[in-house]
């Protein structure tokens, strides 16, 4: 169960970083 939670957290962080880069590119 802990492993699944850790995987989900990592996936969420990846999505957040991608979204952040997308917004930065759109602003420029």
C-alpha positions in Angstrom: 0.0 0.0 0.0 2.8 2.4 0.9 4.6 1.7 -2.4 1.4 2.5 -4.4 1.0 5.8 -2.4 4.6 6.7 -3.1 4.2 6.0 -6.8 1.1 8.2 -6.9 2.9 11.1 -5.2 5.8 10.8 -7.7 3.3 10.8 -10.6 1.6 13.9 -9.2 4.9 15.7 -8.8 5.8 14.9 -12.4 2.4 16.2 -13.6 2.8 19.4 -11.6 6.3 20.1 -13.1 5.0 19.5 -16.6 2.1 21.9 -16.0 4.4 24.5 -14.6 6.7 24.3 -17.6 3.6 24.5 -19.9 2.4 27.7 -18.2 5.8 29.3 -18.3 6.1 28.6 -22.0 2.7 30.0 -22.6 3.5 33.2 -20.8 6.6 33.9 -22.9 
